[in-house]
Amino acid sequence: MKRITGPPCTKSFGCPKGTIDQPHVLHSITLQAYRFYRECRAVNSFPQDPWVRWFAVRFREVEDVLNG
């Protein structure tokens, strides 16, 4: 079946991932924090730091929503 219109990411409103010109991406600091969270979660050892805890809670909430 031939597509009548282009994919949503090519439209001005975009899709959940943004548009081709302006994609929705994590800030470099947030990406670094997420990688650290994944590393800590993999070994089940988190440092006792308020910022690490704050980010860990937020990342876990998002993962729970995405994983249903």
N, C-alpha and C positions, 0 to 999 in steps of 0.2 A: 504494500500500500504506500502510495506516495504521500509525503508530508505536505500539507497545505501551507502551514506557517512554520517559521523557524522555531527552535527550542526557546523556552522561557528565558534562558540566560542571555539571549540576544535582544530581548525586549527592554524597554526603558525601566519597567518595574522590576525586572530580574526574577530570580528564583531565590530560595533560601540561601544559596551559596553566593548571591549577588549577581553582578553582570560580568561580562568578559572584561570590560574596562575598569570596573570597580568591584573586585571580588571581596567577599567577607572573609577576612583572615584574622587569626589571632595576632595580637601585638607580640613583638619579639620577646618581651619580658614575660608575658603570659604563657607563651609557648615554652619558654625555658622553665617556668614554674610547673607547667603540666608534665614536661619530661621528667623533672625531679620527682613530682608526685608519683608518676608511673614507676620510677626506679624504687622509691620508698615502698610503694604498695607491693612491688614484686618480691622484696625481701622482708616485707611486713615489719619495717622499722622506720618510724618517723621521729625526727628530732623534736625536742620540746621547744618549739618556737611559735609564737602567736601568728606570725604571717604564714608559716607553713601550715598550721592548723586551719587558718582562714581559707587559704587556697584549697586545701585538701577537701574541706567541707563543700565548697562550691563545685569543684571538679566531680566529687562523688555524686552530688545532686544532679548534675548534668548527665553523668553516666547512667544513673538510675532511671532518669526520664527516657534517655535514648534506648536503654535495654529493656524498657517496659517493666 
